[in-house]
């Protein structure tokens, strides 16, 4: 039951530069601070910039059209309730050491060419 020191709070990467995705279908990371953002059933601060009708004024990328679909692929007029809580998939990036070594190699680095490059 001894007291132990808490690990240091990581430094968040908040440079507003969109990062390359590591694999297809990876949810994009959040390249800006979201500290103080309210995300509840009644309010979603992310939508004030990323929702389809607000992107022209904010300059933010629009959320994927898949966020306006039901599980069956039916298009909706508003964001699907199952896609409303952004931080379930999208996270800010922290400047930390990896917990384990990463040996991931992108296909482009393996020498795999594009179809038709023969």
N, C-alpha and C positions, 0 to 999 in steps of 0.2 A: 504494500500500500504506500510505497514511497512516491514522492512527487517527482515527476520528470518534466524536463523542459519541453515546451511545444516546439515543433519544427517551425522554422521561419516562414512567414507568409510569402508566397512566390510573387515575383514581379510579373505583372500581366503585360502582355505585348499589346499595346494600344496605338499602333502606328497607322491605323486605317488603311493598311496595304492588304489587299486580298491575297491569300496564300493559295499556292497550288495544292490541289487535292492529292492525297497519297494513293487513292484507288477509286475506281468508278463507283458512283452512287454514294460516296462519302459525303455526309452533310458538311457544308462549308463551316469553317470556324468563324467566330465573331472577332473581327479585327479591331474592335473599339471597346471602350469601357462600357459595362452595363451596370455599374454600381449605382444603386438607387432606383433601377428600373422596376416598375411594378408589373408583376405578371401574375394575374389572378383571374378568376372566372369573370369578373366585371371589367377588368382593364388589362391591356397588353401594350406596353410602351413600344415594343418592336414594330407593331403594325402602323404606328404613326409615321413611319418612314418607309417601311418595306412592303406595305400593302399596295396592290396594283394601282389604285387611284392616287397614291401619294408619292410615287417614285419620281415623277417628273419634277416636282417641286423640291424634293429632298436630295435627289441625286443618288439615292441608295439603290442597290440592285433589288429588283422585284422578287418576292418569294416565288418559288417554283409553281408552275401551274398544277403540279400534283397536289399542292396544298389546298386546291379548290375542288378536289375530287373525293367522292366516297370510295370505300373499299372496292366497290363494284365498277368504278371508273365513271360514274355519273358526275357530270360537271355541276358545281354549285355556284350560286351568286356570291357567296362569302366564303371565308376560310373555313375549312372543315373543322369541326370540334376536336377531332383526333389529331389535328396538326396545329392547334392553337397555342399549346405550351412549348414555345420554341426551344427552351433550354433542356428539353427532354432529349434532343438530338444535337443541337448546336451549342457549342461551348466556347468560352474565351480561351485564348492560347496563353499559357504561362511559360516564362523563361526558366525552365528547370532541367535538371539532368533526367534522362530516362530512367525508369525504375529497373528495367532490364535492357540488355543489349538488343539492338534492333538490326537485323540482317536483311531487312526489306530492300529489294532491288527492283526498280521500275522496269517494265518490259522494254522500254526504249533503250535501256542500258544493257540489256541482255543480247542485243544484236538482232532482235526480232524486227523485221521490216514491215512496212505497210502492205496491205493486200495490193497486188499488181505492181510491186516494185521490182519484180524479177527481170 
